[in-house]
C-alpha cells in the first residue's frame, strides 16, 4: 500500500463530483452496445477492444492529452494520477453502460437517473474492494449531496484511493510519467464479471470472484516462470522482472514466497496449468507472455516456441496466435514513444521487423485486389491521382488514410491488421502501392503521431 502522506487525497471525491455532472462519452463499441445487445460475449469483446486500445490490458497506459488535462483539473496525484484516472474512467464507464443495458433502462438523460446509476455503480465498486466492511450510505440522496456531506462515504473513498493507487499503479516514472501494475486488468475484469451477475440478480459469492482473481495471478506467474526458463538460462534482467511481477500480484506473503521459489529450478510447459476458459483471460495471458519475451533484450527471439506451445494448450490456433502477435505489434507501433523499455531494445525491434515483414508480404500478395478496390472507389482514385501532382490538404490526406483502411477491411488476408491508428498497415500500403500516393511529409507526420 502507498501511504497517503506521499499522495494527494480527496481526488476520488473530486472525480465522482465531476462525473456526476458530466456524463461519460462512450467509445464507439459501447455506443453500439446501447442498441440492446446484452450477450456477455459481446460485452467481453467490447471490453477487450477498450482495454487493448487504452493500454490497460498490456500494462502500458495510454494517457491522452484530454485525460492529462482532466488529471490536472481534478488535482490527482502527479506521479500516478494519469494511470489511476484511466483505470477508474474505464471501470466506471463500462460498468455504467452495462448496468444500463442489463436493467433495460429506457433512454433518460435526466441528471437524477444518471446520478442514481452512478451511485449504484459506486456502491458495487466499494463492496468489491471492501467485501468485509459495512457502512450506511443512503441511496435516496443525490450523489452530489452525498459527496459534499456524507462522512461515511468520504471516509471510505479515502480508503479506496489508497487501494487503487497501491494495486493499479507502480511507483516511478515511465517516459510519460505513467506506470501500471500488469495485473490491473485482472482486477478490472473480475469486478465487471461480478457486477454483471449482481445487476442480473445472479448473486454469486463475491469471494468466488476475488479467489478467481488470485488464482489467475498465480497461474500467470507459473507461465512467466516457464517463459524465462525457455532457454535453460535466467538472465539477471529476467530474474528482476520476475520478482517484481510476483510483488505486483498483491498476494499473501506466504504465496509470494512460494512463487519466488519456482524460479530456482526449471519450469516447463508441462508444469503450466490454466483454469480459465474465458477468451479475454486467455488472450491476456498470451499477450503478457509476448511482452515478457522482450525483457531480456536478446538478439534471438527464443521464446516463440514456448509461447506457441502454451497458446495451443489454451486452445489458440496458429492463425489466432499470429493475430495476437500483430495486435501487440500494432499497439507498440502506435505508442512506442510512450514506452521507454522499448527504446534500443533488440528483441522488440526484431519482433517489430518480423511483423512488418509479414504484413509487407501479405500486402504484396494482395496488391491486385487492393488496386481493383482503389479503382472502384472514385473519390480515393481521384485523390491519389491528385497526390502525384500536388500536395493534398490535411482533410484530403485523412480521407486517403481512412479509405485505404476501409479497403483493407474488405480483403480477408488484411482484415485483422486494420486496427485503430494503422500503425503498421498504413505505412506499408503507402510504400507498396505502385505510385507516389502522398508526399513524404505525410508519411513523416503519420510516423510522429
C-alpha positions, 0 to 999 in steps of 0.5 A: 500500500502507498501511504497517503502522506506521499499522495494527494487525497480527496481526488476520488471525491473530486472525480465522482463530483465531476462525473456526476455532472458530466456524463461519460462519452462512450467509445464507439463499441459501447455506443453500439452496445446501447442498441440492446445487445446484452450477450456477455460475449459481446460485452467481453469483446467490447471490453477487450477492444477498450482495454487493448486500445487504452493500454490497460490490458498490456500494462502500458497506459495510454494517457491522452492529452484530454485525460492529462488535462482532466488529471490536472483539473481534478488535482490527482496525484502527479506521479500516478494520477494519469494511470489511476484516472484511466483505470477508474474512467474505464471501470466506471464507464463500462460498468455504467453502460452495462448496468444500463443495458442489463436493467433495460433502462429506457433512454433518460438523460435526466441528471437524477437517473444518471446520478442514481446509476452512478451511485449504484455503480459506486456502491458495487465498486466499494463492496468489491474492494471492501467485501468485509466492511459495512457502512450506511450510505443512503441511496435516496440522496443525490450523489452530489449531496452525498459527496459534499456531506456524507462522512461515511462515504468520504471516509471510505473513498479515502480508503479506496484511493489508497487501494487503487493507487497501491494495486493499479499503479507502480511507483516511478516514472515511465517516459510519460510519467505513467506506470501500471501494475500488469495485473490491473486488468485482472482486477478490472475484469473480475469486478465487471464479471461480478457486477454483471451477475449482481445487476442480473440478480445472479448473486454469486459469492463475491469471494468466488470472484476475488479467489478467481482473481488470485488464482489467475495471478498465480497461474500467470506467474507459473507461465512467466516462470516457464517463459524465462526458463525457455532457454535453460538460462535466467538472465539477471534482467529476467530474474528482476522482472520476475520478482517484481511481477510476483510483488505486483500480484498483491498476494499473501506473503506466504504465496509470494514466497512460494512463487519466488521459489519456482524460479530456482529450478526449471519450469516447463510447459508441462508444469503450466496449468490454466483454469480459465476458459474465458477468451479475454483471460486467455488472450491476456495471458498470451499477450503478457507472455509476448511482452515478457519475451522482450525483457531480456533484450536478446538478439534471438527471439527464443521464446516463440516456441514456448509461447506457441506451445502454451497458446495451443494448450489454451486452445489458440490456433496458429492463425489466432496466435499470429493475430495476437502477435500483430495486435501487440505489434500494432499497439507498440507501433502506435505508442512506442514513444510512450514506452521507454523499455522499448527504446534500443531494445533488440528483441522488440525491434526484431519482433517489430521487423518480423511483423512488418515483414509479414504484413509487407508480404501479405500486402504484396500478395494482395496488391491486385485486389487492393488496386481493383478496390482503389479503382472502384472507389472514385473519390480515393482514385481521384485523390491519389491521382491528385497526390502525384501532382500536388500536395493534398490538404490535411482533410484530403490526406485523412480521407486517403488514410481512412479509405485505404483502411476501409479497403483493407477491411474488405480483403480477408488476408488484411482484415485483422491488421486494420486496427485503430491508428494503422500503425503498421498497415498504413505505412506499408500500403503507402510504400507498396502501392505502385505510385507516389500516393502522398508526399513524404511529409505525410508519411513523416507526420503519420510516423510522429503521431 
